[in-house]
Amino acid sequence: MNFSLIRLRRDLSPKDIASFGRSDGYRLHKMVWDIFSDGPDRKRDFLYRFEKVSGLPTYDTISEREPGDSTGLWEISTKPYLPKLVQGDRLAFKLRANPIQSAKQERTA
C-alpha cells in the first residue's frame, strides 16, 4: 500500500491555477481518478481525501499502486503505507460524502 500527498505544482501559471478555483466536485473527482487511471477498464483501488490548501487542490490518498501524473500539473510525494494496528487502537477520520444518485420518495399522508 502507498500513502501519497498530491498537490498542484507551485510553479504553474496564474491562468492554470485560476482554472482550478472554478472546479466542481465532479471535476475534482475526475482529476484524482486520472492520476490513478492507466486505462478505461481500471478498477478503483484507492481512497482519497480532498482539501483546498492555500486555495489549491490537495489530495491525501491511500492506494494499491503509486499514482502517476501524465499532465505535469501535480507534485506527488509517495511513501509506503504499512499501518500496524492492534486491538484497542482508536482511529479518527474525516468523511466527505457526495451523493451520486437521487431517488424521489413518495410522501405518505
N, C-alpha and C positions, 0 to 999 in steps of 0.2 A: 504494500500500500504506500501511497505518496501523499504528503501534505504540501500544497502549493499556495503561494501568495502570488496573485496575478494582478498587476497594476498597469494602468495606462502609462506608456513611456513618458517621461518628463520632458523630453526634447521635441515633442510634437509641435506643430504649428498651432497658433491660436485658432485658426479655422478648423483644424481637425478636432481640437479639444472642444470647441463650441458645439460641434455636431453631437457629442456625447451628452451634453446637457439637455438635449431635446429627446433623449431616448425614453421610450415607454417600456413597460415590463416585458412585453413580448420581444422587443429588440434586444434588451439586456440579456434575456434568456438565450436568444439566438447567438449572441456574441460568445457566451461561455460555452455553448454547445459546439460552436465552430472550433473553439480551441481544443476540444477533446475529440471531435469527429474526424475520422480519416476516410469516411465513405458514407453513402446514403443508407446503408444497412447496419451501421454501427449501433449496437445496443448501448444504452446509457449505463456507464459503470463509474459514475462519480456523483458526489454530493457537493453542493456549494452554498456559500453564504455571500450575498451581495451587499455591499455598503458603499456609500459615497464617502470618500476620504478627501478632504480639501476640495470637494465638488467634483471629484473624478471617480469613475467606476473602479471598484476594487473587489476582487473575489478571493475568498478563502475556500480552498477545495480539498476534498479527500477523494482519491481516485485509485483505481487498479493500475493504471499506466500513467506515464508522465504526460503532461499537456504539451502541445506544440502550437507555435504561432506562425502561420504561413503569411500573415498580413504585415508583420513587422510593427504592429501597434502596441504590443504588450511587453512588459518586463515580467519575466516569470522566474520565481525562486522556488525550487522544489527540494524537499528533504524526505528521507524515509519516515513513514508513519507506522510505528510499531507500539501501540499502546499496551501497557502491561496492567490490566485491571485485575483486582482481586475482590472477592466477596466483601461487601460493605462499602466499597468505594462509591462516592456520590459524584455525579456529573451534572453540569449545568449547560444549557444551550439556549440560543435564541431561535425562534421559528418565525419565518415569514411564509405564509401560505397564499398562493394566488389561485383563485378559482379558474378552472379552465372550461367548465361547462355549467350552465344553469338549467334548472328544471322548474317549470311552473307547477306549483302545488295548488290544488283545488281547495278553496276555503269551504269549510262546513259551518253552517249556521248554528 
